């Protein structure tokens, strides 16, 4: 499997959107809402895991999360 890139992440969003008959923006919105719910956890272990995700801004983007998870899956972690 090739390394996940932001471009590949966008392709995945398009496929999910088509499969669920919705827009790419809606797919990203739903992922962001789910991420926000997870990041609001008060559990220190969960916060530690969120902080492990490399990100450029204050919080990870859906693309950064997808890249991170893809790399972990590829490594079998």
QUISUL-V958055 format. One record per helix or strand of 2 or more residues. SS is the DSSP state (hx for helix, st for strand). FROM is the first residue (numbers start at 1). LEN is the number of residues. If there is no record, write none. Layout:
SS/FROM/LEN  SS/FROM/LEN
This chain:
hx/6/14  hx/24/16  hx/44/8  hx/62/14
